[in-house]
Every structure is written in C-alpha cells, then in structure tokens.
Amino acid sequence: MPLQTTIKNALPKSLLGRALLIIVTPLILLQVVSGLIFYETHWDKVSYRLARSVAGDVAAIVQLVTDDPSEEGRERAAALAGRNMDMFVTFLPGAILSNKA
C-alpha cells in the first residue's frame, strides 16, 4: 500500500473529525513543547544551584584549613565538614591534587 493511501485512510473523513484534528493537534504539540522547555530550564537551574552549593562547601573547608593549618585545625575542619555538610575529608601529608579531571 502506498504511503499516501495509508495517510488518507488514517485521517478522519467527517467535518467534525477534521475540525477536532485541526484544533487538538496544535494544542497537544504546544503542551509537549512547553513541557520540554520547562523541564529543561528547571533541570539546568537545579543543577547549577547544586553545583554552586557543593563548590561553596568545599571553599568553606579550604578556607577553614587555610585559616588554621595546624593538625588540630584540620581535624576541626574535617569534623565540621562531616557533621554539617555530610562530607568526609581526609588530609594526606605532602599530597598535591592534580589539575587533570
């Protein structure tokens, strides 16, 4: 069966059916597009805020260690991070973080 015949058989034949198709199809398309746009922007905003939150927590820990680099200060910063931020921090003596991801 050719494609054109298949499409003609699938479309409504009455005036009411065609009118409903003309009205309903754009509404459904509009709902789908607006839903996709909403969820995409919402996802981006939430991801951005969560990333900023984690970066702020790490910056706070770094600032605490910078302010008091002693062993007691490091232990206090690690305890604060574990208690308030649910982050478990270990300090390795002489270790340097690499710049590679």
ABEGO torsion letter per residue (X at the ends): XBAAAAAAAABBABAAAAAAAAAAAAAAAAAAAAAAAAAAAAAAAAAAAAAAAAAAAAAAAAAAAAABABAAAAAAAAAAAAAAAGBBBBBBBGBBBBABX
